[in-house]
């Protein structure tokens, strides 16, 4: 019999990475689903770039950080990036993403591998703790988001003291987007690029579009990348990652 999972003292962890930017992570999640969410405080309003798995309530877990209702921007509609989107009143995504009718998702490795079309094996369970003693991982389902507005290439999100341009960068998914502050060079990439193996062979991915999207990033004056997984990095590492991908067989 499999022993019960421990109850996490806190489901979320936060890390201030700048005066106005906080990274939110879920420490008790398998690396495949261990995504970053980014809270950016603006003068007039805040933005939350992605919002985790939805295993535990993000709003209840981070009441201080989320005291002011944020605009939720979904970089794409995979479960580890939109799980808590249903908790928020203002949620935006690219029209090509099925945020309002997502696949069910799963915390069971084999079930999720089948849903995403992953070739490699995954462990039976993709979490190492539970948020409460009565939580049942097998009951997990990805809840639809109430999408209040579309985000298309060239749209601008204005926080009052800074603006972000929306970049449509398909490849990982048809409607993957990034947010770029052209004034200070900060780029939020979701799963378009991060410091790790890019998932370009899963359901909905398109390698040709992925290459075009990455080439587009090469032409931007990026100073700092805040990705959907792993640590932030600068322009040198961004260019290295892109060139490594494009120079691989088929690039």
Buried (B, 14 or more C-beta within 10 A) or exposed (E): EEEEBEBBEEBBEBEEBBEBBBBBBBEBBBEBBBBBBBBBBBEEBBBBBBBBBBBBBBBEBBEEBBEEEBBBBBBBBBBBBBBBBBBBEBBBBBEBBBBEEBBEBBBBBEBBBEBBEBEEEBEEBBBEBBBEEEBEBEEBBBBBBBBEEBBEEEBEBEBEEBBBBBBBBBBBBBBBBBBBBBEEBBBBBBBBBBBEEBBBEBEBBBBEBBBEBBEBBEEBEBEBBBBBBEEBBEBEBBEEBBEEBBEEEEE
